[in-house]
């Protein structure tokens, strides 16, 4: 189930994260006493750092500016063992930034992101990364990419498995024209509604919405459902709801979705069944939720096994 090192090429966001953790019940329209911290982030950068901690060989195609944030972002990638030779440097735009506010329960209240520098990355830059793509066992994309960049990334993939993280409701729609070229897509519930055009108020609604994406050609859909676990549906006909025990205390919800995506990729490249991959993803999400940092520094293949065993046995 857990095997030798694999190679993942990730194409998407890398930025500086600013986290605002409100220490009491949030009061809208007022200044709230909070704990504020910064860390390197970005959906794809986070996914790859999790995979690097799991022992994989990771490369990143993204974009940064020529500013202090860029130095911090690239240094964090190098420290995590992520190859950044494919990162585009813009001389005109500032590096991306993401700001989130968390409630006293650790759940996100609201967030904002400025990803202009990534959207400025020429599709030709992506197409030029043939060497990195040639080494990859799987290519991962996130919804911070424009449709033209997604199209270039799919061309670069040349038949390799492509996993996509939708990121947000608006950005999820960018993948809709390309569903027949995506092996697996990971939306949350509201992103699934946006992509399918269907309301998902029940389990049957979720099944219908995923079926609509499968009919459009997507290989599989893995819907993250928070405390309820996830729902998986594949064109092979296999579908199921899956839960794994949640961390005893939610410390920080930032990074849970990124860790979940990393677990799906890890399970796939190591030949796990859909059920085993879902368990792997849920365990990664649970470990992220239990950490005060966006990326749990203790993330490891052994800890995933222990977490799954704890709840499955």
Secondary structure, DSSP 8 states (H G I E B T S, - for coil): ---S--EEEEES--EEEEEEEESSS--TTS---EEEEEEEE-HHHHHHHHHHHTT-EEEEE-EE-SSHHHHHHHHHHHHHTEE-TT-EE-SSS---EEEEEE-TTS-EEEEEEE-HHHHTS-HHHHHT-HHHHHH-SEEEEETTS-HHHHHHHHHHHTTSEEEEE--SHHHHGGGGGGGGG-SEEE-BHHHHHHHH-----SHHHHHHHHHHHHHTT-SEEEEE-GGG-EEEEETTS-EEEE-----SS----TTHHHHHHHHHHHHHHTT--HHHHHHHHHHHHHHHHT-SSSS-TT--HHHHHHHHHHHH-
